[in-house]
């Protein structure tokens, strides 16, 4: 299992619209090949900063399957207008739980 962590900065004043768009997009991640869950977290100290956590079976499920899909284009169409800058994305694996 791989966790995608995307740090997303949104344009100030668009937070609620961004959150609504992510909620609308959640099914895109859940039906994706290898998609096993998604959560959006909002920073308390920096209210325009979010972290998107997506669980994937494999790294390739995200980087190849999802990013090469029409659902990825739909995701970006729903949320891209709110980005203040390009998201910073990394992938992690659990080593202690």
CORWO-V402255 format. One record per pair of residues at least 12 apart in sequence whose C-alpha atoms are under 10 Angstrom apart, sorted by the first residue. I is the first residue (numbers start at 1). J is the second residue. D is the distance in Angstrom with one decimal. If there is no record, write none. Layout:
# CORWO-V402255
i=I j=J d=D
i=I j=J d=D
This chain:
# CORWO-V402255
i=1 j=34 d=9.2
i=1 j=35 d=9.9
i=1 j=36 d=8.9
i=1 j=55 d=6.9
i=1 j=56 d=5.8
i=1 j=57 d=4.6
i=1 j=58 d=6.0
i=1 j=59 d=8.2
i=1 j=92 d=8.8
i=1 j=93 d=6.6
i=1 j=94 d=7.9
i=2 j=34 d=9.9
i=2 j=35 d=9.9
i=2 j=36 d=9.7
i=2 j=54 d=8.3
i=2 j=55 d=5.9
i=2 j=56 d=5.2
i=2 j=57 d=6.1
i=2 j=58 d=5.8
i=2 j=59 d=6.1
i=2 j=60 d=9.6
i=2 j=61 d=9.4
i=2 j=62 d=9.1
i=2 j=91 d=6.4
i=2 j=92 d=5.7
i=2 j=93 d=5.1
i=2 j=94 d=7.8
i=3 j=36 d=9.6
i=3 j=37 d=9.4
i=3 j=38 d=9.4
i=3 j=52 d=9.8
i=3 j=53 d=6.5
i=3 j=54 d=5.6
i=3 j=55 d=4.6
i=3 j=56 d=6.1
i=3 j=57 d=8.7
i=3 j=58 d=9.0
i=3 j=59 d=8.4
i=3 j=62 d=9.6
i=3 j=90 d=8.3
i=3 j=91 d=5.5
i=3 j=92 d=5.1
i=3 j=93 d=6.2
i=3 j=94 d=8.1
i=4 j=38 d=9.3
i=4 j=51 d=9.8
i=4 j=52 d=7.6
i=4 j=53 d=5.6
i=4 j=54 d=5.1
i=4 j=55 d=6.4
i=4 j=56 d=7.4
i=4 j=59 d=8.4
i=4 j=62 d=8.0
i=4 j=63 d=9.8
i=4 j=89 d=6.9
i=4 j=90 d=5.9
i=4 j=91 d=4.5
i=4 j=92 d=6.5
i=4 j=93 d=9.1
i=5 j=39 d=9.9
i=5 j=40 d=9.8
i=5 j=51 d=6.5
i=5 j=52 d=5.6
i=5 j=53 d=4.8
i=5 j=54 d=6.7
i=5 j=55 d=9.1
i=5 j=87 d=9.7
i=5 j=88 d=8.2
i=5 j=89 d=5.7
i=5 j=90 d=5.4
i=5 j=91 d=6.1
i=5 j=92 d=7.6
i=6 j=40 d=9.5
i=6 j=50 d=8.0
i=6 j=51 d=5.4
i=6 j=52 d=5.0
i=6 j=53 d=6.7
i=6 j=54 d=8.6
i=6 j=86 d=9.9
i=6 j=87 d=6.1
i=6 j=88 d=5.5
i=6 j=89 d=4.3
i=6 j=90 d=6.5
i=6 j=91 d=8.6
i=7 j=40 d=10.0
i=7 j=41 d=9.6
i=7 j=42 d=9.9
i=7 j=49 d=7.1
i=7 j=50 d=5.8
i=7 j=51 d=4.5
i=7 j=52 d=6.5
i=7 j=53 d=9.1
i=7 j=86 d=9.0
i=7 j=87 d=5.5
i=7 j=88 d=5.1
i=7 j=89 d=6.4
i=7 j=90 d=8.8
i=8 j=40 d=10.0
i=8 j=42 d=9.5
i=8 j=48 d=8.2
i=8 j=49 d=5.8
i=8 j=50 d=5.1
i=8 j=51 d=6.0
i=8 j=52 d=7.5
i=8 j=82 d=9.5
i=8 j=83 d=7.0
i=8 j=84 d=8.1
i=8 j=85 d=7.6
i=8 j=86 d=7.4
i=8 j=87 d=4.7
i=8 j=88 d=6.8
i=8 j=89 d=8.7
i=9 j=46 d=9.3
i=9 j=47 d=9.1
i=9 j=48 d=5.7
i=9 j=49 d=4.6
i=9 j=50 d=6.3
i=9 j=51 d=8.8
i=9 j=82 d=8.4
i=9 j=83 d=6.0
i=9 j=84 d=5.5
i=9 j=85 d=6.3
i=9 j=86 d=7.9
i=9 j=87 d=7.0
i=9 j=88 d=9.1
i=10 j=47 d=9.0
i=10 j=48 d=5.3
i=10 j=49 d=6.5
i=10 j=50 d=7.9
i=10 j=79 d=9.4
i=10 j=80 d=9.2
i=10 j=81 d=8.8
i=10 j=82 d=5.3
i=10 j=83 d=4.4
i=10 j=84 d=4.7
i=10 j=85 d=7.4
i=10 j=86 d=9.5
i=10 j=87 d=9.4
i=11 j=48 d=6.8
i=11 j=49 d=9.3
i=11 j=81 d=8.9
i=11 j=82 d=5.8
i=11 j=83 d=6.0
i=11 j=84 d=4.8
i=11 j=85 d=8.5
i=12 j=47 d=8.3
i=12 j=48 d=5.9
i=12 j=49 d=9.4
i=12 j=82 d=8.9
i=12 j=83 d=9.7
i=12 j=84 d=8.2
i=13 j=47 d=9.6
i=13 j=48 d=8.1
i=13 j=82 d=9.5
i=14 j=48 d=8.2
i=14 j=81 d=9.5
i=14 j=82 d=6.4
i=14 j=83 d=9.2
i=14 j=84 d=9.9
i=15 j=42 d=9.3
i=15 j=47 d=7.8
i=15 j=48 d=6.4
i=15 j=49 d=8.9
i=15 j=50 d=9.3
i=15 j=82 d=8.1
i=16 j=48 d=10.0
i=17 j=78 d=10.0
i=17 j=79 d=8.8
i=17 j=82 d=8.0
i=18 j=48 d=9.8
i=18 j=50 d=9.9
i=18 j=78 d=8.5
i=18 j=79 d=6.2
i=18 j=80 d=9.0
i=18 j=81 d=8.7
i=18 j=82 d=6.2
i=18 j=83 d=8.7
i=19 j=40 d=8.2
i=19 j=41 d=9.7
i=19 j=42 d=9.3
i=19 j=50 d=9.5
i=19 j=79 d=8.8
i=19 j=82 d=9.9
i=20 j=78 d=9.5
i=20 j=79 d=9.2
i=21 j=75 d=8.7
i=21 j=76 d=10.0
i=21 j=77 d=9.5
i=21 j=78 d=5.7
i=21 j=79 d=5.9
i=21 j=80 d=9.7
i=21 j=82 d=9.4
i=22 j=38 d=9.9
i=22 j=39 d=9.4
i=22 j=40 d=7.9
i=22 j=52 d=9.4
i=22 j=75 d=8.1
i=22 j=76 d=10.0
i=22 j=78 d=7.5
i=22 j=79 d=6.7
i=23 j=38 d=9.9
i=23 j=39 d=9.4
i=23 j=40 d=8.8
i=24 j=75 d=9.1
i=24 j=78 d=8.1
i=24 j=79 d=9.7
i=25 j=71 d=8.9
i=25 j=72 d=9.6
i=25 j=74 d=7.9
i=25 j=75 d=6.0
i=25 j=76 d=9.3
i=25 j=77 d=9.7
i=25 j=78 d=7.1
i=25 j=79 d=8.4
i=26 j=38 d=7.0
i=26 j=39 d=8.6
i=26 j=40 d=9.7
i=26 j=54 d=9.9
i=26 j=75 d=8.8
i=27 j=71 d=9.5
i=27 j=75 d=9.9
i=28 j=66 d=9.2
i=28 j=70 d=9.5
i=28 j=71 d=5.8
i=28 j=72 d=7.8
i=28 j=74 d=8.1
i=28 j=75 d=7.2
i=29 j=54 d=7.7
i=29 j=55 d=9.0
i=29 j=56 d=9.2
i=29 j=62 d=9.5
i=29 j=66 d=8.2
i=29 j=71 d=8.1
i=29 j=72 d=8.7
i=29 j=75 d=8.8
i=30 j=54 d=9.2
i=30 j=55 d=9.4
i=30 j=56 d=9.7
i=31 j=66 d=9.9
i=31 j=71 d=9.2
i=32 j=56 d=9.1
i=32 j=61 d=8.0
i=32 j=62 d=8.7
i=32 j=65 d=7.9
i=32 j=66 d=6.3
i=32 j=69 d=8.8
i=32 j=71 d=7.9
i=32 j=72 d=9.3
i=33 j=56 d=8.4
i=33 j=57 d=8.5
i=33 j=58 d=9.5
i=33 j=60 d=9.7
i=33 j=61 d=6.1
i=33 j=62 d=8.4
i=33 j=65 d=6.7
i=33 j=66 d=7.2
i=33 j=69 d=10.0
i=34 j=55 d=8.2
i=34 j=56 d=5.2
i=34 j=57 d=4.8
i=34 j=58 d=6.8
i=34 j=59 d=9.2
i=34 j=60 d=8.9
i=34 j=61 d=5.5
i=34 j=62 d=7.9
i=34 j=65 d=8.6
i=34 j=66 d=8.9
i=35 j=54 d=7.4
i=35 j=55 d=6.1
i=35 j=56 d=4.8
i=35 j=57 d=6.7
i=35 j=58 d=9.0
i=35 j=61 d=7.3
i=35 j=62 d=8.0
i=35 j=66 d=8.7
i=36 j=54 d=7.4
i=36 j=55 d=5.1
i=36 j=56 d=5.6
i=36 j=57 d=7.0
i=37 j=53 d=8.1
i=37 j=54 d=5.7
i=37 j=55 d=5.1
i=37 j=56 d=7.6
i=38 j=52 d=7.3
i=38 j=53 d=5.6
i=38 j=54 d=4.4
i=38 j=55 d=6.3
i=38 j=56 d=9.3
i=39 j=51 d=8.3
i=39 j=52 d=5.9
i=39 j=53 d=5.2
i=39 j=54 d=6.6
i=39 j=55 d=9.0
i=40 j=52 d=4.6
i=40 j=53 d=6.3
i=40 j=54 d=8.7
i=41 j=53 d=7.9
i=48 j=83 d=9.7
i=48 j=84 d=9.0
i=49 j=83 d=10.0
i=49 j=84 d=9.7
i=50 j=87 d=9.6
i=51 j=87 d=9.4
i=51 j=88 d=9.5
i=51 j=89 d=9.5
i=52 j=87 d=9.7
i=52 j=89 d=9.2
i=53 j=89 d=9.9
i=53 j=91 d=9.5
i=54 j=91 d=9.4
i=55 j=91 d=9.6
i=55 j=92 d=9.7
i=55 j=93 d=9.8
i=56 j=91 d=9.6
i=59 j=91 d=7.6
i=59 j=92 d=9.3
i=59 j=93 d=9.9
i=62 j=91 d=9.5
